[in-house]
């Protein structure tokens, strides 16, 4: 009813306007029609193609001598695909009115309407109407104006093509009826038409305005969560023709404002990601005719700054949509009952005389201007996007002039490019500013299509390209991901920000991006994701506060930094390779990295503060009271270390290693303390390392026993894993023994870290180097004297001779799982065993069978 009332009001207003133009004294004709609802169905050869539901239709037609006026008003139109739906294609709404709302689409609609209201080509339709069409003819001067309310068009090529075909068939049917009657009249008069066709001068102007429009290109028309490319803009088109004698001038101009392109990664109802920022474009084409022959045309186009931001996932998604969009909405079933024709007619065309080519020279002029274009490629291969490449093309001016058979011109532009370095969080020059001049020569055929072209590119100055190895590595990695994911499914990482704040202060704080915004609570050890303002990937700064009075403002986020702040805290911002984004970490200046398998506690030597627990394989910040104080430690459950005290302060860049011991009765625990002080921030890091580390490279488990200072420690390592031992102190020398299944062995040499190398070295006869750090151990079963397994041990010192690193590996390891009792020791041309070891085949089989490795 509201739509019908709007149609009645607007048609009445159109009637008054028509009456004001047409003279009341002269007789005329006026026809008005109103319909509340109208349903249209377009049918093709195979049945219904599309249906249109029209709500509220008003038509007004008035005529008088020398003048005519017509108006059409539509309140709402819904166009849907009417073909038989299949299991995969059922989502086929093609033309949908775009309603205002509080969502992103509604806000975009309001913005486009507000901009279009100031420079609208025609008056927009009244509220509640979708389409307004007005036509006038005053003494041969014709004008048409079409104004449309915001509308969303979903491009489905197959049903739209079928609809257009059916509509053209309907038009042909009407033309056949009326033209047929006219031909019958001409034949009745002897083949001579009674109507004269004198040449008349006149004008025609057509204006089409759409203040807001949305065009959607979907990948799969059956899914509600389909990916799609969405283009929104406000546009206007003006077509005018003016005839004076034999001369005809045709002008076509089009303009679009606030043209944006977005990508819907998980359906049209989800948040769209803008890939092309709003831009403006205009085009004007003028053609001059002499009768029906074209002799001159001019083209002028202008495009504002083009700013596009794409990630490799966006690029893949857009390519996938463009590849699948032509098949969206296509029917899968085929016409199987169609029988082949019984008769085949063959038509032989008579030879035609060659067409006479036009001899008139057609001149042309084309001017195209582009204010600038900026393309930002981002690399989100590991996580949220960070810039990869920033290319800028500015001052593009193209001019072509001359005959269409020989057009000549130049293209001027300046090019520059920057590559993003994630290590320093800044752009580095890739292509330094350079002017490029292109000489263009081309030729068009009679139909206006490009026939030949030649482009010569030159640079007045040398082209300076700076290519770093880091950027080349990122490009190679990105290319590999593109190749691997192009044929497979593309998982979208979402719109996760490229910056994350991590609170390692040990207390809850509140944080926000500098420049305003609401405060967000961040618990101790939690993270907060933040994005930059105005589309920037990183925030310029970060503000942090807490309930105890901490107030930090403008902590740098867009550049790598490590600075000390108040209350014994340190701020660090850097790119994290594991997460693929920038991580800003606020932590105490003193922290403990426990790399041992045991939990330790720290406390001041004077007992002025409560102990702090440093859990195994974790980093623990120390409170302000412990930063810079002399500390002692203990393993949980043991007593405090009385002989080893250490401090977290000291000079800049100070590094030291100490051995700490805690005991309770017969139990002991040892740890190597590594203390490092940052020269810029003054932050100290205490690292706890195990005294003994074992790396097992055998395909079976290994039990290591270490004896030192009349104490014994054990650790078990799984195949291909590492194990740690904190029960003994190996800095003064130790003996080791291994157990592999039922096989046991002991290394006769005493391992002293002071005499071991930092990196083991194999023998090199040419260089005169002896073997250093390699040992051999023979393992045998209990009660057996002959060795049954031979392993190699690599021993190295660590932590300034306070620690020991052992690697156990076998020069040869054979596993018999066939159950056939193979003779593995007897091999043609040699033996499977190491030189110097002799054993029977039965012993070899027995050793392998017992170990079950």
N, C-alpha and C positions, 0 to 999 in steps of 0.2 A: 504493500500500500504506500509506503514512503516513496519508493522508486516511482510508482505510478503518479503520485502527486507531483513529484519533481518533473516528470515528463510533461504533465498537464501544464504546470507553471511555465516551463521553458518553451513549450510549443505555443502557448498563449502569448508569451513575450515575443516570439518570432513572428506571430501573426500581426501583432501591433506594429512591429518594425516593418513588415512588408506593406501594411496599409499606409504607413507614413511615406513610403517611397512611391507606391503606385497612386496615381491621381484618383480621387474618389469619383470625379465626374465621368471618367472613361469607363466603359464596361470592361469587365475582366472575369477571370475564373479563379476561384480559390477552393482548394481541396485539402481537408485536414483529416487525419486518421490516427487513432490511438489504440494500442493493443497492450493489455496487461502482461500476457505471456505468449511466447511464440517458440515453437520447437521446429527446427529444421534438420533434415537428414539428407546428406549427400550420398548418392548411390552410384557405384561404379559397375563395371561388367560383372564383378564377382559378388556383388551385394553391397550392403551399407559400408561406407567408408568412415564417415565422421558425423557426429551430431552436435548441434549448437542449440543451447538453451538460452533464449533471449527473454529478459524480464524488463518490461517497460519500454515500448516502442512508440515513438511519436513522429509522424510525417506531415509536413506542411508544404503545399505547392500552390503558388499563386502566379497568375500571368495577366498581362495587360499589353496593349499595343506598344511595342518597343522595349518592353521590360519583362523579366521573368525572375522569380525567386523560388528557392526550394530549401527546406531544412529537414534534417533527420536527427532524432535524439534517441540514444540507447542508454538504458539504465545499467544493465549488466549482461555480459555475454560469457558463457562457459562453453568451451569447445573441447570435446573428448573424442578419442579414437573409438569408433563403433564396430571395428572388426572383431571377429571371434578371438577371445583371449586364450592364451596358452598358459602352460604351467610356469613359464619364465617371464612372460611379458603381460602384465596386467596394469601397470602404473602408467596410464597414457593420457593424462590431462595436459593439453597442449596450450590453451590460452586460459589463464586464470586471473581475475581481477586482483590487484595488489592492494590489500587492505592495510590501513595504519594500525600500529600496535606499539607495545612497549619493548618488543624484541629488537634485534639488530636490523631486521628488514624494515620494521616500522620506523625506526630512527633514520635509516638511510632514505626512506620515502619522504619523511618530513624535511630532511636536509635538501633533497633534490627539488621538492616543491617550493621551498623557500627561495632557492637560488633562481629557479625558473620564473617565479612571479615577477621579478624585476625586469627581465628582458624577454618576456614571452612574445612569440611571433603573432599569435592570435589569442583571443580571450579564452581561457581554459573553460571546460564544461562546468556547469553549476554543480554544487555539492549533491551527491547522490547519482550523478550521471557518469557513464563510462566513455561515451563517444558523442561528439557533436559535429555535424556536417552541414555547411551552409554553401549555397550556390546562387550566383546572381549573374544576370545577363542584361546589361544596359546598353542598348544600341550597338551590339556587337562586341562590347568590352565585357568579357566573361571573367569571373573570378570564383574560385572555390577555396574554402577554408575547412580544414579538418583538425579538430583538437581532441586529444585522447587523454583520459585520466590514467593514472599509473596502472600498468598491466604487466603481468609476467608471462612470457612465452617460453614454453619448453620445446626445444628443437628436436623433433623426431622425424628424420628425413623421409622414411617410407610412408607413414600415414599422411604427412603434409603433402608429399608428392602425389599420393593418391587423391587427396582432397582437391588439390589444384587441378588435377586431370579431370575429376568429376565436375568441378565448377566450370572448366572450359567446355566440357561436353554440354553442360546446360546452356551456356551462352551460345554455342553453335546451334543448339536446337531452336532457341529463340530467333536467332538470325535466319535460320532456314525457313521459319514460318513467315517472318515479315518480309525478307528478301524475296521469297518465293512468290508472295502475293504481288510484290512490286514488279517482278519479271512478267507475271501473267498480265498485268496492266499494260506493260510496254508492248507485249506481243499483240494484245487486242487492238492497239492503236497503230499497228503496222510496223512495229519494230522501232518506232521513233518515240523518244521520251518527250513528253510535253513540258518538262521542267527545264528551264534555262539554268546554266551554271556560270553566271558572271563572276569575275574575280572580285572578292570583297576584302577590304582591309579590316583588321580586327586585332584584338588582344585577348590573351588568355593567361590567367595567373592562378596557380594552385599553391596553397600553403598548407603544410602538414606539420603539426607541433605535438610533441609528446614530452610533457614536463618531466616525467619519470618513467623509465621502462627497465625491465629486467629480462635478460635473455639467458636461458639455462640450457647447457649442453650436458646431458647425462651419459654415464657409461652403461648402466643397466636399467632399463625402464621398469623392471619388475620389482626392484628392491627399493624400499624406503630409505635405506642407509647407503644408497649408491653414491659413488663419487661423481662430482660434477664441476664444471667450469661455469661461473656465474659472472655475467657482464651487466653492469648497471650504468645508466647514463640518462641525461636529458638531451633530446635531439630535436632538430627542426629542419625541414626541407622546403625549399621554395623553387617552383618551376614556373617559368614565364616564357611566353612566345609572343612576338609582335610581328605582324605582317604589314608591309607597305609596298604595294606594287609587286614586283618579282622578288624583292628583298625580304628575307625572313631572318629574324634574330631569335635564337633560343638560348636561355640562360637557366642553368641549374646550379643551385647553391645549397649546401648542406653544412650544418654545424652541430657539434656535440660538445657538451660541457660536463665536467665532473665524471668523465668516463673512467670507471674502475673495473678491474678484473680480480676475482677472488676464486679460491679453490675450496670446495666442500669435500673434505676427506672422509666424513662419516655421515653423510646425509644432509639434505637441505635444512633440516630443523636444527642442526648443530651449528656451532660457531664457525663462521667462514674465516679463512685466512687470506688477507689481502696480499696479492702479489704484484699488482700494478697500482701505484698511487694515482689519485685523481688528476686527470689531464684534460686539455681542451683541444679540439681539432676543428678545422674549417676547410671547405673546398668550394671553388667556384669554377664552373665550366661554361664558356661562351662559344656558340657556334653560329656561323654566318652562312646562309644559303642563298643561292641565286636560282629561284624556282625550286627544284628538287635536288639541286647539285650543291654539295658542300665545297666551299672554297677557302674557309679560314676557321680555325678554332684556337682558343686560348684557355689554359688551365693554370689556376693559382691555388696553392694549398699551403696551409700553415698548421704546424703542430707544436704545442707547448712542450715544456720539459717532461720527459718520460722517465719516471723513476720506478724501476722494477727490482724486486728482491725475490730471489728464487733459491731454494735449496735443491740438492740433488734428488731428494724424495719428492719435492714438488714437481721437478722436471719429469721424473718417471711417472708420477700420477697424471700429469697433464698429457704426456705422450700416450699413456694407456687409455685415457678418456677419448682423445682424438682418434685413436685407432679403433675403439669399440663403439663410438657414438654412431657411425653410419648404420650399424646393425641393431641399435637399440630400438625396440618396438617392432622389429621385423617378425613376421609370422614364420613359424617353423614348419607347419604342415604345407604340403604341396597339393596341387590339384591332380589327383590320381585318376579321376574318372573322365578326364579329357581324352577323347578318342582322336586319333590322327585323321586328318581330312582324307576323303576318298579320292578327290580329284585335286590335281595340282595345276594351277594356271601359271603359265610362263608368259611374261610380258616382255616383248622385245622392243627396246626403245629405238626410235629412229635417230639417226645421227643429227646432231644439232650443229648449227653454224657457230663458229667460235665467237664468244662474246667480245664486243667492242670495248676495249679498255678506255677509261676516261683519259683524255689528253690534257685536261685542265690541271694546272699546278695548285696544289692545296698547301697553304702556309699554316704554320703552327707556332705556338709559343707556350712554353711551360715553365712556371716558376714555383719551386717547392722550397719551403723554409722549415727548418726544425730548430727550435730554440736550444735543445740539448737533450741528451739521453744518458741516463745513469743506470747501469746494470750491476747489481750486487749479488754475487753468487756466494752462498753459504754452504759450509761443509758440516752436515749433521750425521756423518757416517758413524760416529761413536756415541753421540748423544744429542743434546740440544744444539741448535745451530750457532756457529761462530762464523764471522766473515771469512771467505776464502779469496775472493777477487772482487775488486771494485773498478769497473771500466766506465769511463766517461767520454762521450762524444758530444762536442759542442759546436755551435755556429755552423750548422749544415745549411748550405745554400746551393741549390741546383737550378740551373737555367739552361733551357734548350730553345733554339730558335732556328727558323729556316723552313724550307720545304719539307713535307713529310717523307719524301724519298731521300732526303739528305739533311737530317737534323744534326746540329752540332751544338755543343755547350760544355760547361765546366761544373764540377762539383767541388766545393771547398768545405773542409771540415778540419777540426783539430781533435786529436786523440790522445788520451792519457789513461794509464791504468796503474792500480796499486794492489799489492798483495799483502794479506794480513799475516803477521807473525805472531803465533800464539804464545811464544816465549816472552816477548816484551809487550804483548797486548796492544800493538799499534800497527799502522799500515806502513809498508815500505814501498818505495818506487819500483814498479815493474816495467812500465813503458813511460819514459819521461815525455813531457808535453811536446807534441810534434804536429806540424801543419801538413795536411795531405791535400793534394790537388789531383783531381781525376778529369782527364779529357775524354769526353764521351762523343761517339759518333754512332748514329743508329738510323735505320730506315724502316718505314711502315708501309704495309701494303694498302691496297685500295679499301679494304674493310677496316683499317685502323689497327690491325694486329702487328706486333713487332716481328720484323722479318730478319734483319741483321743488326748487330751491334758490336761496337769496339770500345774498350775502356783502357786507357793508359793511365797508370797510377805513378805519381812522382811526389817526392818530398823535398822541399827546398833545403832542409837541413838533414843531417845524418840521423837515422833512427836509432835511438839509444834505448836498449833493452837490458834490464838488470835482472838476471835469473839466479836465484839462490837455490842451494841444494835442498833446503828445508821446504821451499815452495814446490820444487820438483817432486819431492817425496810425497807431499800431500796430494798432488795431482795424480801421481801414479796410483796411490792408494784409493783415491776416489774413482779413478777409471776402472780399477779392478772391481769395486763394489757395483759400479754401474753395469758392467758386463755380467756379473753374477746375478744381479737382481732384476735385470730387464726381462728375462724370460720367466721368472718365478713371481711369487706373490710379494707384494710390497707392504711391509709392516710400517705403519706410520708411527713416528715417535711422539706425535702430539705437539702441542704448543708449549712444551716445558721451557721455562726461561733458561737463558745461557749463563746465569749467575746464581750461585747458591751460597748462602751465609751459614757457617757452621759455628755453633756456640760451644766452645771448649773451656769456658771460664769456670765451670763447676757450679754455677748458679744460674737461675732463670733471669733472662733479660728481655727487653722489648726492642724491636728494630723496625726501621722503615727506610725507604729510599730518600736520599736528600732532595729537598725541594718541596716537600709536602707529602700528604698521604696519611693514612691511618697507621697507628702503631700496631704491630703484631707480636704476640708473645712467642718467645722461643725458649723452650725448656733446656736444661743443661744437657749437652750432648746431642741436641736436636738440630735440624737444618731448616732453613727458610729459603725458598726460591723467589727470586726477584727479577723483574725485567726492567729495561731502560724506558725512559720517557720518549714520546714522539717516534716510536719505532726503532729506537736505538737498541742494539742487542744487550748492552751492559749499562747498568746504572752508573751515573757519574760519581756518586758517593753514597755512603751509608751512615745513618744515625743510630746510635745504640744508647740505651739507658737502662737502669735497673732501680729497684726500690731502695737500695742503699746509698743513692746519690750519684751513681756513675752517669756521666753525660758525655758521650763522644759524638762528635759531629763531623760530617764530610770525610769519613774514612775512604781512602782511594779504592775504587773498584775497577776502573777502566785502564789501569796500568799496573804492572807487577811492582809490588812494594813489600817491604818488611821493616816496620817501624815500631818503636816502643811507645806506649801510651801510658796513661796514668794508672795508678793502683796496681803496678806490677804486671800489667798486661801487655801483650804484643799483638800487632795486627799484621797478617800476611795475606796477600792476594796473588794468585798465580794460576796458570792454566794447568788443569789436571788431565793427564793423558788417559787415565783409567775411566774417568767420568765423561770426558769429552767436553768440558765446560770450565769456566773460571770459578774457582773456589776461594772464598774469603773466610779466613779462620781467625777468630779472636780467642786467644788462649793465654794462660799464665806464662810469664817469662821463664819460669822454671817448670819443666815437665819431666816425667819419667817414662821411658820406653822399655817395657819389660819384654825381652825376647827369649826368656827362659820358660820352661814348662811349669814353673812353680810360682805361687803368689808370695810377694814380699810386702813388708810394711816399712814406712819411713817415718822418722820422728826427729826433732831437734835433739842434739846431744845433751842439752840442759833440761830436757823434758818440759819445755814451756808450752808445747802445743800437743794436740791429740795426734796419734799416728794416722798416716794416710796409706790406704791399701792400694798397691799397684798390682793389678791382676795380670795373669800370664797372657802373653801375646797381645798386649794392649798398651795404649798410651794414656797416662794419667797426669793431669795438670796438678801442680803443687800450689797450695794456697799462698796468699801473699806473705803470711808469717813465716813460711818455710823457704821462700825464695831468698837466696843469699845467705842463709844460715848454715851452720855446720850440722850435718845430718849423720845419722847412723841407721842401719837397716837390720832386718831380721827376716828369716823365712817364717811364714805363718806356722805357729806351733813351737817355734824354737826361741832361744834367748837372743837379746840384742848383741850385735857385734861390738865388743869393747875395744878392740885393737885398731879398728879401721874407722876413722871419721873423715868426712869429706864435705866440701862446701860447693854450692852451686854458683858462687860468684867468681871473681877473678878478673884477670885482664881480658881485653878483647881478643877473640880468636884462640883462647886458651884451650888446649886439649890435654887430657891426662887419662891414664888407665891405672886402676887399682884393683886389688883382689880383696873382696870382703868375705868374711866367714862368720856364720852364726851357728851355735851349737846348743844342745840340750841333752846332757847325759852322753850317751854313745852316738847320738845322731848329729850329723853335721850337714851344712849346706854351704856351697861356695858360689860366688857370682863375680864376674869381671865387670867393674864399673868403668864406663867410658863417659867422660864429662867434656862437653863442647859448649863454647860460648860464642854467640853470634856477635860479630864486630859492630854491626849497624844497630841492632835492636837491644843488645845486651842480654838477650834471652839465653838461658842455659838449658841444655838437654842432657839428662842422665840416662844412659843406656845400660841395661843389664844384659850381659851376654853369658851363656853357659860356658864353663871351662872346657868341656869336651863335646864335640859334635861329630856324629858318625853318619856317613852317607852310604847307604847300601845299594849297590848296583847289581846285586845278584837277583836271580828270579825266585828267591825264596827268603824267608825270614832269617835274621841273624841276631844272636845274643852276644853282646860285647861285655866283657868283664875287665875292669881297670883296677889295678892294684898300685897304690902309692901311699907312702908314709904309714904303712901298716894298716891301711884302710882299703876297703873294696867298694866299688860302685859298679852298677850294672844298668844297661839300657838295651832295649829291644827295638830293632828297626824292621819295618815291613819292606817287602820288595819294592825297590825304586823310591824309597822314602828316606827321611832323615830322622835321627833320634838324638837327644841331648841328655847329658849326665851332669848333675850338679852335686854329686855326693862326695867327690874326691878333688884334691888339688893336684893337678898334673904339671904345675910349673916347675917343680923340682925333679921331674923324671918319673916314669911309670912303666909297668909291664902290662901287656894286653893279651887276652886270649879270646878265641871265638868258638861259637858252637852253632853248627848248621845241621839241623835234624839230630841224628845220632852221631854225627862226626864232631870231633873236638880237636882243637889245636891251640898252641901257645907260641907266641913270637919270642925267640930266645934273646933278641936284642932289647936293650932298655931304651925307651924313647924319651929323649930329653929335648924339650922345645928349644932350649938355647942352641942346640946343635942342628936343628932341623931348618930347612929352607922355608921361606914364605910361599914359594911355588916350587913344587917338585920338578926335577929335571931328569930326563932320560939320558942315557949314555950317547955320546956323539964322537965316534972315532976320528972323523975328519977334523973336528974342531978341538980334539983332545980333551973333551969334557967327560967326566965320569958321572955315573949314575948317583943321584942325590935325592933322597926322600922316598925311594921305592924299596919295598921289602916283600919277601915271599914267606908264605905260611902253609905248612902241610897239615891236613886234618885227617884223622883216622878214627875208626869206631873204637869203642871201649874194648880193651883186650887185644887189639890188633896193633902190630908193630909197623906193618907196611902202611905208608900214607895212601889214602884213598881219594883225597881231594886236594887240589892245589889252587890256592887263591893268592892274589896280589893285594898288597896294602900300600896305599899312598898316604904318607904322614907329612903334615905341614904345621907350622906354628902360626898362632893367631894372637892378636892383642898384645903385641910386644912381648912375646914368649910367655904370656900368662895363660894362654889357651892352646888347645890341641885340636886339629881337624884331621879326621881319618876318613879315607875312602876305601871300601872293600869291593873288589871286582875280581872276576875270574877270567884268565886269558882264554879258557875254553870251558864251555858248559854244555853238556849233552844230556838230554832227558829222553829216556826210553819209556814211552807210554803205550807202545804197541802190544805189550804182553807176549811177544814172540821170543823173548830171550835172545836178542840180537847180539852178535859179537862185535861190540863197538870198538874194541881195542885193536882188532886186526883190520887195518885199512890198507888197500893197495897203494903201494908207493910210499908208505911211511906209517906213522902212528898218529892217533888222535891226541896223544898225551904230550905234555911239555918235554923237551929234551932233558935227560938226566933222571927221569922218573920211569921206573920199570915196574909193572904190575901185571897180573894175569887178567884175562878177560872176565873170569868169574868174579874177581874182586871189584872190577869196574862196574859190573852189573849189580853186584851186591850193594855197593856204595850208592848207586843211583836209586835202586829200588827202595833202600831204607830211608833215604832222604825225602823221597816223594816230592821233589822240587818242581 
